[in-house]
Amino acid sequence: MANLNDAFENGTQVPDSAPEPESLTFRERALRDLFVVEYLIDYDAIAACQRCGFNYQFAVDYSLKFMREPYVLQKINKVKFQETDEESSLEFDTKRIRASLMAEAHYRGPGSSHAARVAALSKLAALCGMEAPKKIEQTINHRGGVMAVPGIASLDDWEQAASVSQDALVKDARL
């Protein structure tokens, strides 16, 4: 099915034998409209037909049929390029990405790999906010071995302050 989807994405011409929109009944048009909505989730025609209620074998046949019809192809282009507000577009893209990642995470067919499944699950976890925190704040109280150097202008004042600071460090180290 990927070949048919790729052909569509690359602008393949539609055969003339497909039914025209005027010849479709209300139910046929509604089914095709539902197919278009489902197809645009993950760009998988067979999965879209299955989500429309077809079993696998019928989904294969109908996906080929639908992807050859001018009505469906025009509707896909219309819906795909219609202007929407940014929030609904982002929501739609998020759903599509989630569906694609879910499909990749559970795909075990030809060309699949364990690394691809793990990467997809990792991205899904990040998308759902389930990843580990990046930065952990920790307070460390280090006691000993450090000499504080005060910023004092004269050498005598510095030696006196350093001596007091050093005595405090020695006292803390004995505790």
Residue pairs with C-beta under 8 A, 6 or more apart in sequence:
1 44
1 45
1 46
1 60
1 63
4 45
4 63
4 64
4 67
5 43
5 44
5 45
5 67
8 67
8 73
8 76
9 43
14 68
14 69
14 70
14 73
15 68
17 68
18 68
18 69
18 70
18 71
19 69
19 71
20 70
20 71
21 29
21 70
21 71
21 74
24 32
24 71
29 71
31 52
32 66
32 69
32 71
32 72
32 75
33 75
34 52
35 48
35 49
35 52
35 62
35 66
35 72
36 72
36 75
36 76
36 79
37 79
38 47
38 48
38 49
38 51
38 52
39 45
39 48
39 76
40 76
40 79
40 80
40 96
41 48
41 51
41 95
41 96
41 99
42 48
42 96
42 99
42 100
42 103
44 103
45 63
45 64
45 66
45 67
46 56
46 59
46 60
46 63
47 59
47 103
48 63
49 58
49 59
49 60
49 62
49 63
49 66
50 56
50 59
54 62
66 72
67 73
84 92
94 127
97 127
98 124
98 127
101 120
101 121
101 123
101 124
101 127
102 120
102 124
104 116
104 117
104 120
105 117
105 120
105 121
105 124
106 117
107 116
107 117
108 117
122 131
125 131
143 172
143 173
143 175
144 169
144 172
144 173
145 173
146 169
147 162
147 165
147 166
147 169
148 162
148 165
148 169
149 158
149 162
150 158
150 161
150 162
150 165
152 158
152 161
